[in-house]
């Protein structure tokens, strides 16, 4: 419903839980877990009903990207398939690109696509059409320097910590959808977070959990979210 | 997005949208960009018509020996512009001629007065006052605001357990297809979102790098 891909850790209270779908509530997907019968928001992973109400599932950093890009980055990937349903290419790079191309700079709207990031307390959202104009944002979340990246084909968004050890780095676009840091001139692949060449070659930037979501859905759960480009 | 949701949403949208589409058809003729003309003339009268609070502004413009009714749009929109119109103003109007309830009138796209221009519609005739609620800019497609849509099955849909996993070369995907990719504890997995259609497929209960995970879409 809100096109948000999220991977959750489905282990809590010392055991694994099996998750399924209850349906759609006010435009967002609601899941349940078989073992406690609680209902969970699929977007933020918070239990909205049942014995677990109020608790939150841990999210793991995942990436929306194209199959071509993913298998190039990770030739050793395994792939989930379901042979009982016919596969069709309904959701493609073009579907994503349409969300952001040709956008203007007006205030964020209900139907806007945002890349949302949560800190311990604060939340931020980067409207895709605004991000598409710059593609790289050097930002700070709760004092931590972060980097928000949108790929050239608009299909992949990544949020990474932009520090290595004690050193904070400032990134700008380089060729082939790579990034360069101003401090050392090293070349980085934001999709893997790895430095490919330069003084920091071999170093890694750690990913943050980010969620692609429609603004109306995200703001329902996190109305306190600060929107990039709309002041603090 | 998946077929199940699309159908439900389409049904809801159809129900919600039908009355307003009707109302629009009844009230307003369409702007035909191919019938566009530009005329110069003098404002004879500024009229406001329609129910209170929703009036529309109309200029009666004398051009040569002809008198033309020029429809500008909602009075609130016209009033928000900095341009005021009054009797005796010299104006240049670009718009499309339409026949509305037996009367010929000009639906204005732009009105020039001196060096000021009031733009009421874009090149395709789409009204400026309804933009922002619709697609804007250079055709950017937004997601639909479905915040009023609810459809729940109390007992839940069947679980999706024991996912089948294949190596990259056995996956029936095209390069441009979207996947949700994840690396966790050294294991690499792709969840093709095109498999995650419908309430029994939107959540995949998996094990990844020793961790029980639920991939959801």
Interface residues (C-beta under 8 A of the other chain):
Chain A: X1 X2 X3 X4 X5 X6 X7 X8 X9 X10 X11 X16 X17 X18 X19 X20 X21 X22 X23 X24 X25 X26 X27 X29 X30 X31 X32 X34 X42 X57 X60 X61 X62 X63 X64 X65 X66 X67 X68 X70 X71 X73 X74 X75 X76 X77 X78 X79 X80 X81 X82 X83 X85 X87 X88 X89 X90 X91 X92 X93 X94 X95 X96 X98 X99 X100 X101 X102 X103 X104 X106 X109 X110 X111 X112 X113 X129 X155 X214 X216 X217 X220
Chain B: X1 X5 X8 X9 X132 X136 X137 X138 X139 X140 X141 X142 X143 X144 X145 X146 X147 X148 X149 X150 X151 X152 X153 X154 X156 X157 X158 X159 X160 X161 X163 X164 X165 X166 X167 X168 X170 X171 X172 X173 X174 X175 X176 X177 X178 X179 X180 X181 X182 X183 X184 X187 X188 X189 X190 X191 X192 X193 X194 X195 X197 X199 X200 X201 X202 X203 X204 X205 X206 X208 X211 X212 X213 X214 X215 X216 X217
